[in-house]
Amino acid sequence: MKIKLIIMSSLFILNGCQVTAPLMKNNITFVVGPSDFEHSFVFKNNWPLCGNFYDSDGNMPVKRKTKYLTTDNTCKVEPEGYVPEQIIIEYAPWLTYEERVKAGLGNTRSFFHLDELSRDKWPSDEVLHAYADDVARKIMTTIDNLPSTAWKRIVLTPPKEVEKYRYQVPEGKGNARRGKEIHYTISLKPDGSSSIETKLYWVQKYQLNWN
């Protein structure tokens, strides 16, 4: 009896005298940021639902409520196994944290020098929250005033990467039953250019190294 093999991945299901492979889930993650530590960027909040975003109560995944993303730079696209047709990343040069502090846009810890004070000498929670809300508004207004020419655009097309890696097996160990993870590393450069690298992993419970 001849056995016909249809090879699509490293996992196979025996079906009578024929061995076929299940379609393996593809999961998408990306990290985006400056190519050096002397620069910073801000992003428009048009990213897909990210499984690593959570709210103040620890609920996740959630969508950020702000117009721009100033502290996030990684995204684990949800739900698991969902491959969007496109991911659009719009970004502009922004202030480093040190520059924000000099501009009066630092966080409560730096503005009130909380690290230098004992907890009983901190301002009240009401004062801290009021300051944080005021700075958040100022930051959004400052970004709103960036010239349109400052904004750059990157369009990712995950289905193309799915096709590229269709017959490749990720290196290393991982949870193969949860499928493959296609990970983008996007480096933004001060001159407005960018570079993109993709890697293939097995999906893991925790991604130890995003890049």
ABEGO torsion letter per residue (X at the ends): XBBBBBBABABBBBBEABBBBBBBBBBBBBBBBBABAABBBBBBBABBBBAABBBAAGBOBBBBABABBAABABBBBOBBGBBBABBBBBBBBBBBAAAAAAAGABBAAAAAGAAABBAAABBBAAAAAAAAAAAAAAAAAAAAABBAAABBBBBBBAAAAAAAAAABBBBEBEBAAAEBBBBBBBBBBAAGBBBBBBBBBBBBABBABAX
